[in-house]
Amino acid sequence: MNKSLELRAKIRKFWRTLGPGLITGASDDDPSGIATYSQSGAQFGTALLWTALVTYPLMVSIQEMCARIGLVTDHGLTGVIKRHYSKRILYLILLVSFPSIVLNIGADIAGMGAVGQMLVPQIPAVVFSILFTGLLMYGIVVWSYRRISTILKWLCIVLFSYLIIPFLTHTDWLLVAKETVFPKFELTAEYFTALVGILGTTISPYLFFWQTSMEVEEVNQRHLVVDKRMINLMQKDVEGGMFVTNIVFFFIILTTGTVLFNAGIRDVQTVEQAAAALQPLAGRMAYALFAVGVLGTGFLAVPVLAGALSYMMAEIFDWQEGLDKKFHEAKGFYITIIVSLILGLAIDFVGISPIKALIYTAVLYGVTAPVLIALILHICNNKKIMKEYVNGFWSNLLGGLTFLLMSAAAVLLVWFQFKG
């Protein structure tokens, strides 16, 4: 009995220590990620499974740098850029990030609405989209940061539903192991579109801003002292969070790469189609898990997207910021969240295909991320900003490899598209 109580106490302690790293990592597998990974699996089978293995250390290195920037400077990424770099760089980042994030929010909401209609066909998708937007708006504006953080952590559990689906269907595990370890390349525009899409939705620029700002929130909320022990705890949190996102994205590609690809379904046009396609092939349980996963990740990711944008705007224009503040204490911050959600919802009324918007967003992230990664590397090697917590050898090596990989993939994508 004592051992049982001791185990529960350890689990509770571990759960409390999980912070921004887990939420950031889990929110990376949003409907945008689901759409991109699903299309990649349906189009190329298991040929892109290797990306889950390769991107893990790269994601950890970039997100760890962002988290360290927040802890050391007590400012978000936008605030650091504003204080130490040209305003032109700042406004260029905002010019690219604002439409990308709003498009991402809109496509996520539309995808959630489509899946909501699948579960209750009598209600139009747009009604679900409006309902979900209202719920998200209320929760973000009214609830405290601590409550939001707790709810987001619990929503992370939904992601593990994807790990079940491949075990419900026939899966060639020997082929899975082979294509995970040995990359297979195709010199086509379609392949590099999928590759840049995966890199863009996995190493997403909005996560850089969210991670940095959330570390500042954690320090202020819990009155933490930033020292080497705190840096080590943050690194473990980031490693755990990124591990969650990569395991999930691996299994989404595996699911669609075995079920949809083998059934001859090579083009997924809507989130609804991606979920419904699994029903006759893998049974009702797989379909239900996919649908619940889309909704759960949507509720997890949209607050992160809107929050990242609000932190950017607040730091640029010197507004009061923070999810721990009441609406009247940070009006500009919360109005940005509300406006971004309304603009995102409006996309649902202009007839843009949710899955196309999600994939285009991921590709846009893939093209713009190298610029931000180069800037993050520069910040983390600047002793005036980071003091004794500048990058070590491995951070620079992995960060540099991330920059080179994403730059090369983006250049090849543009080249193949131009070649036609």
BANULO-26648 format. One record per residue (C-alpha): x, y, z. Coordinates in steps of 0.5 Angstrom, whole numbers, plus 500, padded with zeros to 3 digits. Layout:
<nudrens>
[[X, Y, Z]]
...
</nudrens>
This chain:
<nudrens>
[[500, 500, 500]]
[[506, 505, 502]]
[[509, 503, 495]]
[[503, 505, 492]]
[[502, 512, 495]]
[[510, 513, 494]]
[[509, 511, 486]]
[[503, 516, 486]]
[[507, 522, 489]]
[[512, 521, 484]]
[[507, 521, 479]]
[[504, 527, 481]]
[[511, 530, 482]]
[[513, 529, 475]]
[[507, 531, 472]]
[[508, 538, 476]]
[[515, 539, 473]]
[[512, 538, 466]]
[[512, 545, 464]]
[[512, 549, 457]]
[[517, 544, 454]]
[[511, 539, 454]]
[[506, 544, 452]]
[[510, 546, 446]]
[[512, 539, 444]]
[[505, 537, 444]]
[[502, 543, 441]]
[[506, 542, 435]]
[[502, 536, 433]]
[[496, 540, 431]]
[[491, 540, 426]]
[[496, 543, 421]]
[[501, 537, 423]]
[[496, 532, 422]]
[[494, 534, 415]]
[[501, 535, 413]]
[[503, 528, 416]]
[[497, 525, 413]]
[[498, 527, 406]]
[[505, 525, 407]]
[[503, 518, 409]]
[[498, 517, 404]]
[[502, 520, 398]]
[[509, 517, 400]]
[[507, 511, 404]]
[[512, 510, 410]]
[[518, 513, 406]]
[[518, 519, 410]]
[[518, 516, 417]]
[[526, 518, 417]]
[[524, 525, 418]]
[[522, 523, 425]]
[[528, 520, 427]]
[[532, 526, 424]]
[[528, 532, 426]]
[[528, 530, 434]]
[[535, 533, 436]]
[[534, 539, 431]]
[[528, 541, 434]]
[[531, 540, 441]]
[[537, 544, 440]]
[[532, 550, 437]]
[[527, 550, 443]]
[[532, 549, 448]]
[[536, 555, 445]]
[[529, 559, 445]]
[[527, 557, 452]]
[[534, 559, 455]]
[[533, 566, 452]]
[[527, 567, 456]]
[[530, 564, 462]]
[[536, 568, 462]]
[[533, 575, 459]]
[[527, 575, 462]]
[[524, 577, 455]]
[[520, 574, 450]]
[[524, 573, 443]]
[[521, 579, 440]]
[[523, 583, 446]]
[[530, 581, 445]]
[[530, 582, 438]]
[[527, 589, 439]]
[[532, 591, 444]]
[[539, 588, 440]]
[[537, 588, 433]]
[[534, 593, 427]]
[[527, 595, 427]]
[[527, 592, 420]]
[[528, 585, 422]]
[[523, 586, 427]]
[[517, 588, 423]]
[[520, 583, 417]]
[[518, 578, 422]]
[[512, 580, 424]]
[[510, 581, 417]]
[[511, 574, 415]]
[[509, 571, 422]]
[[502, 575, 423]]
[[499, 572, 416]]
[[502, 565, 417]]
[[499, 564, 424]]
[[492, 567, 423]]
[[492, 562, 417]]
[[494, 557, 421]]
[[489, 558, 426]]
[[483, 559, 421]]
[[485, 552, 418]]
[[486, 549, 425]]
[[479, 552, 427]]
[[476, 549, 420]]
[[479, 543, 421]]
[[476, 542, 428]]
[[469, 544, 425]]
[[469, 539, 419]]
[[471, 533, 424]]
[[465, 536, 429]]
[[460, 535, 423]]
[[463, 528, 422]]
[[461, 526, 429]]
[[454, 530, 429]]
[[453, 530, 421]]
[[446, 534, 423]]
[[450, 540, 425]]
[[454, 544, 420]]
[[461, 545, 420]]
[[461, 552, 421]]
[[457, 552, 427]]
[[462, 547, 430]]
[[467, 552, 428]]
[[464, 558, 431]]
[[462, 554, 437]]
[[470, 552, 438]]
[[472, 559, 437]]
[[467, 562, 442]]
[[470, 556, 447]]
[[477, 558, 446]]
[[476, 565, 446]]
[[473, 565, 453]]
[[478, 560, 456]]
[[484, 564, 454]]
[[481, 571, 456]]
[[477, 568, 463]]
[[482, 563, 465]]
[[488, 564, 469]]
[[495, 562, 466]]
[[496, 556, 471]]
[[489, 553, 469]]
[[490, 554, 462]]
[[497, 551, 463]]
[[494, 545, 467]]
[[488, 544, 462]]
[[493, 544, 456]]
[[498, 539, 459]]
[[492, 534, 460]]
[[490, 535, 453]]
[[497, 532, 451]]
[[494, 525, 453]]
[[489, 525, 447]]
[[496, 525, 442]]
[[497, 518, 445]]
[[491, 515, 441]]
[[495, 515, 435]]
[[500, 510, 437]]
[[494, 505, 438]]
[[491, 505, 431]]
[[497, 502, 427]]
[[496, 496, 432]]
[[489, 495, 430]]
[[491, 494, 422]]
[[496, 490, 419]]
[[503, 493, 419]]
[[510, 491, 416]]
[[514, 493, 422]]
[[520, 490, 418]]
[[519, 495, 413]]
[[517, 501, 418]]
[[524, 499, 421]]
[[528, 500, 415]]
[[525, 506, 412]]
[[526, 509, 419]]
[[533, 508, 419]]
[[535, 509, 412]]
[[532, 515, 408]]
[[529, 514, 401]]
[[529, 520, 397]]
[[525, 522, 390]]
[[528, 528, 386]]
[[521, 531, 385]]
[[517, 537, 387]]
[[512, 533, 390]]
[[517, 530, 395]]
[[520, 536, 397]]
[[514, 540, 398]]
[[512, 534, 403]]
[[519, 534, 406]]
[[519, 542, 407]]
[[512, 541, 409]]
[[514, 536, 415]]
[[520, 540, 417]]
[[516, 547, 417]]
[[510, 544, 421]]
[[515, 540, 426]]
[[520, 546, 427]]
[[515, 552, 427]]
[[517, 559, 428]]
[[511, 560, 432]]
[[513, 555, 437]]
[[520, 559, 438]]
[[516, 565, 440]]
[[511, 561, 445]]
[[517, 557, 448]]
[[521, 563, 450]]
[[515, 567, 453]]
[[512, 561, 457]]
[[519, 560, 460]]
[[518, 568, 462]]
[[511, 566, 465]]
[[514, 560, 469]]
[[519, 564, 472]]
[[515, 570, 474]]
[[509, 565, 476]]
[[513, 560, 480]]
[[518, 566, 483]]
[[524, 561, 480]]
[[531, 563, 481]]
[[535, 562, 474]]
[[541, 558, 475]]
[[545, 552, 472]]
[[540, 547, 476]]
[[534, 551, 473]]
[[537, 550, 466]]
[[538, 543, 467]]
[[531, 542, 469]]
[[528, 546, 463]]
[[533, 542, 458]]
[[529, 535, 460]]
[[523, 539, 460]]
[[524, 541, 452]]
[[527, 534, 451]]
[[521, 530, 454]]
[[516, 535, 450]]
[[520, 534, 443]]
[[520, 527, 444]]
[[512, 527, 445]]
[[511, 531, 438]]
[[516, 526, 434]]
[[513, 520, 437]]
[[506, 522, 435]]
[[508, 525, 428]]
[[512, 518, 427]]
[[505, 514, 428]]
[[501, 519, 424]]
[[505, 518, 418]]
[[506, 510, 420]]
[[498, 510, 420]]
[[496, 513, 414]]
[[502, 511, 410]]
[[500, 503, 411]]
[[493, 504, 411]]
[[491, 510, 406]]
[[497, 509, 402]]
[[496, 501, 401]]
[[489, 502, 399]]
[[490, 507, 394]]
[[488, 513, 397]]
[[494, 518, 395]]
[[491, 525, 396]]
[[487, 527, 402]]
[[484, 534, 400]]
[[480, 535, 407]]
[[481, 533, 414]]
[[474, 530, 414]]
[[477, 525, 409]]
[[483, 524, 412]]
[[479, 521, 418]]
[[473, 518, 414]]
[[478, 514, 410]]
[[480, 510, 416]]
[[473, 508, 418]]
[[472, 502, 413]]
[[479, 500, 413]]
[[481, 500, 420]]
[[474, 500, 423]]
[[470, 505, 427]]
[[475, 505, 433]]
[[481, 508, 429]]
[[476, 513, 425]]
[[474, 515, 432]]
[[481, 516, 435]]
[[483, 520, 429]]
[[477, 525, 430]]
[[478, 525, 437]]
[[485, 527, 436]]
[[484, 532, 431]]
[[479, 536, 436]]
[[484, 535, 442]]
[[490, 537, 438]]
[[486, 543, 436]]
[[484, 545, 443]]
[[491, 545, 445]]
[[494, 548, 439]]
[[490, 554, 437]]
[[491, 558, 444]]
[[499, 557, 443]]
[[498, 560, 436]]
[[494, 566, 438]]
[[498, 566, 445]]
[[505, 567, 441]]
[[502, 572, 436]]
[[500, 576, 442]]
[[506, 576, 446]]
[[510, 578, 439]]
[[505, 584, 438]]
[[505, 586, 446]]
[[513, 586, 446]]
[[513, 590, 439]]
[[509, 595, 442]]
[[510, 595, 449]]
[[504, 593, 452]]
[[502, 589, 458]]
[[503, 582, 457]]
[[501, 575, 460]]
[[496, 570, 461]]
[[496, 571, 468]]
[[494, 578, 467]]
[[486, 580, 467]]
[[483, 583, 461]]
[[483, 590, 464]]
[[491, 589, 466]]
[[493, 587, 459]]
[[488, 589, 454]]
[[492, 590, 447]]
[[495, 583, 449]]
[[488, 580, 449]]
[[485, 584, 444]]
[[490, 581, 439]]
[[488, 574, 441]]
[[481, 575, 440]]
[[482, 579, 433]]
[[487, 573, 431]]
[[481, 568, 433]]
[[476, 572, 429]]
[[480, 573, 423]]
[[482, 565, 423]]
[[474, 564, 424]]
[[473, 568, 418]]
[[477, 564, 413]]
[[472, 559, 414]]
[[467, 563, 410]]
[[472, 564, 404]]
[[472, 557, 401]]
[[479, 555, 403]]
[[480, 548, 403]]
[[482, 547, 411]]
[[488, 542, 409]]
[[490, 546, 403]]
[[491, 552, 408]]
[[494, 547, 413]]
[[499, 545, 408]]
[[501, 551, 405]]
[[502, 554, 412]]
[[507, 549, 414]]
[[511, 550, 407]]
[[511, 557, 409]]
[[514, 556, 416]]
[[519, 551, 412]]
[[521, 557, 408]]
[[521, 562, 413]]
[[524, 558, 419]]
[[531, 559, 417]]
[[532, 566, 418]]
[[529, 566, 425]]
[[534, 560, 426]]
[[540, 564, 424]]
[[537, 570, 429]]
[[537, 565, 435]]
[[544, 562, 434]]
[[546, 569, 433]]
[[543, 571, 440]]
[[545, 565, 443]]
[[552, 566, 442]]
[[552, 573, 444]]
[[555, 574, 451]]
[[552, 581, 452]]
[[545, 578, 452]]
[[546, 571, 454]]
[[552, 572, 459]]
[[555, 565, 461]]
[[549, 561, 458]]
[[552, 562, 451]]
[[551, 556, 446]]
[[556, 550, 447]]
[[559, 546, 442]]
[[553, 541, 441]]
[[548, 547, 441]]
[[551, 550, 435]]
[[553, 544, 431]]
[[545, 542, 432]]
[[543, 549, 431]]
[[547, 550, 425]]
[[545, 543, 422]]
[[538, 545, 423]]
[[539, 551, 419]]
[[543, 548, 413]]
[[537, 542, 413]]
[[531, 547, 412]]
[[535, 552, 408]]
[[537, 546, 403]]
[[530, 543, 403]]
[[527, 550, 402]]
[[532, 552, 396]]
[[530, 545, 393]]
[[523, 546, 393]]
[[523, 553, 390]]
[[528, 550, 384]]
[[523, 544, 383]]
[[517, 548, 383]]
[[521, 553, 378]]
[[523, 547, 374]]
[[516, 545, 373]]
</nudrens>
